[in-house]
């Protein structure tokens, strides 16, 4: 029987042929070697298959469906194929730094209470920046009230933790499919962490699947509402709809449920309220 790898990397491929070799090479040259690279070709209409044919590495697992099914659906195929203890994400137009897998595996092996660890990103291409997200798990839960709390493409999680609750990506939530999955994981009590290490290079280009759009905002709003209702069930539909303009009902409901750290939630809401007060006064003075 073939020994299962420790890490399964999910790399969906769709219209990224110009960058595919760099992405593949960055994973195959990792300092950590015990992995399988599951390449999920979602019927990409370019020469992706020709590029992949040039690789002869036993760690590569290739999948190509009969038709394009969308990002979430093809990622779920990858999750089913994955044999590793850990699942790592990788986009086919990005670059992972050589030590990425080793650092994330070491962290998760040491911190057995953590279910997911995401790494910092360095943006390159059309935009240059560095993204390092909040590291405190209690603050991450509060951040999820407003936007996605962890970075998707640089994430690694325990397969068993997500399998326990049948957590999968939902195609209907694209392009906020990651935010949706993380929010549902938090509701189930999973612990998500952002590492301060920059281990991933995130390419910015015009054809990017994750560029912000009106659809992203609409889907993110849906995620926030579902997250609030699941975390604080006593909230009415009207109170959920009024958030974040009206913070008070959420604060009161959390006093009962304690889903969010009460002290940290109070501090966050106070900062928001103070910012709104100053903004309102500034407008009045200008008038």
VENHUZI-V673393 format. One record per residue. PHI is phi in whole degrees, 0 to 359 (NA if undefined). OMEGA is omega in whole degrees, -180 to 180 (* if undefined). D_CENTER is the distance of its C-alpha to the mean C-alpha in Angstrom with 1 decimal. Layout:
# VENHUZI-V673393
phi & omega & d_center
PHI & OMEGA & D_CENTER
PHI & OMEGA & D_CENTER
This chain:
# VENHUZI-V673393
phi & omega & d_center
NA & -179 & 33.1
285 & -180 & 30.4
294 & 179 & 28.4
288 & 177 & 24.7
288 & 179 & 22.4
285 & -177 & 20.4
235 & 171 & 17.2
248 & -180 & 16.1
261 & 178 & 14.0
259 & 180 & 12.7
232 & 176 & 13.6
287 & -178 & 14.2
235 & 175 & 17.1
201 & 178 & 18.3
57 & 180 & 20.6
234 & -176 & 19.5
308 & -178 & 22.8
298 & -176 & 23.8
245 & -170 & 20.9
297 & -179 & 20.6
299 & 179 & 23.1
299 & 180 & 21.5
296 & 180 & 18.1
300 & -176 & 20.1
297 & -179 & 22.4
293 & 178 & 19.8
279 & -177 & 18.5
289 & 179 & 22.1
257 & 177 & 23.4
297 & 177 & 21.2
292 & 175 & 23.4
275 & -170 & 21.9
251 & -172 & 23.5
274 & -178 & 22.9
213 & 167 & 20.2
240 & 179 & 20.1
255 & -178 & 18.4
269 & -178 & 17.8
265 & -172 & 18.3
250 & -180 & 17.7
278 & -178 & 20.0
272 & -179 & 19.5
54 & 180 & 23.1
294 & -175 & 22.5
275 & 179 & 25.8
233 & -177 & 26.3
265 & -179 & 27.6
302 & -178 & 24.4
297 & 178 & 26.5
297 & 178 & 29.2
295 & -178 & 27.0
292 & 180 & 25.6
298 & -178 & 29.2
284 & -178 & 30.0
264 & 177 & 28.0
230 & -178 & 29.8
230 & -176 & 27.6
298 & 180 & 27.7
279 & -179 & 24.1
275 & 174 & 23.0
245 & -176 & 22.5
256 & 175 & 22.8
224 & 172 & 22.1
220 & 180 & 23.3
280 & -179 & 23.8
278 & 179 & 26.7
209 & 178 & 25.0
291 & -176 & 21.8
244 & 179 & 19.7
99 & -173 & 16.5
303 & -176 & 12.9
297 & -179 & 11.9
297 & -178 & 15.4
287 & 174 & 15.5
295 & 178 & 12.3
295 & 173 & 14.1
299 & 179 & 17.2
298 & 178 & 15.6
298 & 178 & 14.6
294 & -179 & 18.3
283 & -173 & 19.6
298 & 179 & 17.8
250 & -174 & 20.4
280 & 173 & 18.7
293 & 180 & 18.2
243 & 174 & 14.8
247 & 178 & 12.2
244 & 177 & 10.5
258 & 177 & 8.7
204 & 176 & 10.7
270 & -173 & 11.5
279 & 174 & 15.3
239 & -178 & 16.1
244 & -179 & 14.7
224 & 172 & 16.2
264 & 177 & 15.4
293 & -171 & 18.0
306 & -176 & 20.5
267 & -173 & 19.8
307 & -175 & 16.0
298 & -179 & 16.2
299 & -179 & 19.2
296 & -178 & 17.9
290 & 178 & 14.8
297 & 179 & 17.1
302 & -179 & 19.8
296 & -177 & 17.6
290 & 177 & 16.5
292 & -180 & 20.1
280 & -177 & 21.5
256 & -174 & 19.4
291 & 179 & 19.8
278 & -178 & 18.8
268 & -178 & 15.2
263 & 180 & 12.9
214 & 176 & 9.7
230 & 177 & 9.9
253 & -178 & 7.8
250 & 177 & 10.4
292 & -178 & 11.8
234 & 170 & 12.3
248 & 180 & 15.6
281 & 176 & 15.9
214 & -177 & 18.9
98 & -176 & 20.9
292 & 179 & 21.6
217 & 180 & 20.0
241 & -179 & 20.0
191 & 173 & 18.2
231 & 180 & 16.3
247 & 172 & 13.0
231 & -173 & 13.1
272 & 178 & 11.4
303 & -176 & 13.4
262 & -177 & 14.2
288 & -178 & 16.1
302 & 178 & 14.6
292 & 177 & 17.0
289 & 178 & 16.1
299 & 178 & 12.3
298 & -180 & 13.6
289 & 178 & 15.7
301 & -180 & 13.2
297 & 174 & 11.4
290 & -172 & 14.9
241 & 180 & 14.4
197 & -177 & 11.0
299 & -171 & 7.3
269 & 179 & 7.8
226 & -180 & 5.3
274 & -171 & 4.5
289 & -170 & 2.5
296 & -180 & 6.2
257 & -176 & 7.6
271 & 172 & 6.3
219 & -178 & 9.3
224 & 178 & 10.3
283 & -179 & 13.7
301 & -177 & 14.5
300 & -178 & 17.3
297 & -179 & 15.5
283 & 179 & 13.4
295 & -178 & 16.6
306 & -177 & 18.7
250 & 179 & 17.5
62 & -177 & 16.9
281 & 179 & 13.3
224 & 173 & 12.2
290 & 178 & 10.4
244 & -176 & 13.0
298 & -179 & 14.4
291 & 180 & 16.0
261 & 174 & 12.9
298 & 12 & 12.0
264 & 176 & 11.2
251 & -176 & 9.1
296 & 179 & 8.2
287 & 177 & 4.5
305 & 180 & 6.2
299 & -180 & 8.9
293 & -179 & 7.8
295 & 180 & 6.8
298 & 179 & 10.0
292 & 176 & 12.0
294 & 178 & 11.2
297 & 179 & 12.5
299 & 180 & 15.4
281 & 177 & 16.3
94 & 178 & 16.6
287 & -177 & 13.9
257 & -178 & 13.4
251 & -177 & 10.2
226 & 170 & 11.1
255 & 178 & 10.4
277 & -180 & 13.1
282 & -177 & 15.4
290 & 173 & 16.0
274 & -173 & 15.4
235 & -170 & 14.8
216 & 176 & 13.3
252 & -173 & 15.0
257 & -175 & 13.2
279 & 176 & 15.9
257 & 179 & 16.9
208 & -172 & 19.2
299 & -176 & 20.7
271 & -174 & 19.4
299 & -180 & 15.7
289 & -173 & 13.8
258 & 177 & 11.3
298 & -177 & 14.3
293 & 179 & 14.7
222 & 175 & 17.2
300 & 180 & 19.1
294 & 177 & 17.3
300 & -180 & 13.9
298 & -179 & 15.8
295 & 180 & 17.4
292 & 178 & 14.5
297 & 178 & 12.8
297 & 177 & 16.2
298 & 179 & 16.4
298 & -179 & 13.3
302 & -179 & 14.9
295 & 179 & 18.2
296 & 179 & 17.2
298 & 180 & 15.4
298 & -178 & 18.7
296 & -180 & 21.0
285 & -178 & 19.4
283 & -177 & 19.4
229 & -172 & 22.7
299 & -178 & 24.7
284 & 180 & 27.9
294 & 176 & 26.6
281 & 178 & 28.4
300 & -180 & 26.9
293 & 180 & 28.7
291 & 176 & 27.1
295 & -180 & 23.6
297 & -176 & 24.5
282 & 179 & 26.0
283 & 8 & 23.0
265 & 179 & 22.2
297 & 178 & 25.7
247 & -175 & 27.3
273 & -169 & 25.7
302 & -180 & 28.6
301 & 179 & 28.1
293 & 179 & 24.7
299 & -179 & 26.2
294 & -180 & 29.2
298 & -179 & 27.2
290 & 175 & 25.2
300 & 179 & 28.6
277 & -174 & 29.3
276 & -179 & 26.1
67 & 179 & 24.7
295 & 178 & 21.1
261 & 175 & 20.2
302 & -171 & 22.1
297 & -178 & 25.2
295 & -179 & 26.1
291 & 178 & 22.7
294 & 179 & 22.4
299 & 180 & 26.0
295 & -179 & 25.4
295 & -179 & 22.4
293 & 178 & 24.4
296 & 179 & 27.5
298 & 179 & 26.0
296 & -179 & 24.8
297 & 179 & 28.3
295 & 179 & 30.1
297 & 179 & 28.3
294 & 180 & 29.3
298 & -180 & 32.8
294 & 179 & 33.3
296 & 179 & 32.0
295 & 180 & 34.4
296 & 180 & 37.3
297 & 178 & 36.6
295 & 180 & 37.0
295 & 179 & 40.2
293 & 180 & 41.7
292 & 180 & 41.0
292 & * & 42.7
